[in-house]
Amino acid sequence: MSVIIVIVCVLLGIVSLMAIVGSMLPADHVVTRTISLNQPPMQVWQVMNDFQGMASWHPQLSSVKRLSDQNGHEVWEESYGRNMIIPLETIESEPPRRLVRRIASSDLAFGGEWEYVITPTTNGGCQLTITERGTVRNPLFRFLSRYVMGHASTIENYQKAMATRFGETANIR
């Protein structure tokens, strides 16, 4: 019985330490990743903006559905498994160059926006640069986001899925 108590105390101590370290980290972060694609900018733009079809090529996304407009902007709800549902509001759209979407809920442990910029390249392809300006409100999640998952993991997963969608290999920088 005492072994179980020691194990429980050690686990509680680890979680407490993670929360303490997380509370000392800044809540806000900015990360940017770029991928080169052998697709014309308009082709990448069309795939990026086909929100309804996104679940067919993004393996972590289970479904996407249209919600009512918010602030005069379209809102889409992305579901990742059963437990993670994220409403995203499109706040800027300049086809086929720039798209900005933000999390349309303050009830989540995180928030922020993604800026997608498509830049044509000389070979007829393009670069897709995604910048995340995020906030992680919960100190324990902040620790996990920084040291376990990495702030850029969501961007990198999206860009890998995008490359796979086009039958290309992801070279993210």
C-alpha positions, 0 to 999 in steps of 0.5 A: 500500500505504501508503494502506491502512495509513494507512486501517487505522490511522485506523479502529483509532484511531477504534474505540480512541477510541470504546472509551476514551470508552465506558469513561468512561461509566457502565455503567448507565442509566435511560430512560423513554418514554410513549405515549398510546393510544386503547385501553382498558388491558386491550386494551393489556395483552393485546397486550403479554402475547401474547408468542407473537403479538408477532412479527406486529406488531413489525417488528424481532422475527423470532420469540418462543418459550417457554423453561423457567421460571426462578426460578418465572417464565415466560421467553420468548426474543426473536430479532431477526434471526439474531444477537440472541437475548434471553431475557426473564424476567417477574418481576412481573405485575399485570394490567392495570397493571404488568409487569416483565421482565428479561434472563435471561442474563448472557452478553450485552454488556448487561442490565437490565429493562423496567417497563411501566406502563399508566395509564387516561386520561379518554377511555377510552384509556391511557398506556403508560410504559416504563422501562428500567434497563439496563447496557451492559457492553462499553465500545464498545457503551456508546459506541454505545448512548449516542451512535449508537443512543440508550439509548431507541431500543429502547423507542421502536421498541417503542412505535411498533410498538404504536401501529401495531398499533392503527392509531394514530400514535405520539406518544412523549414 
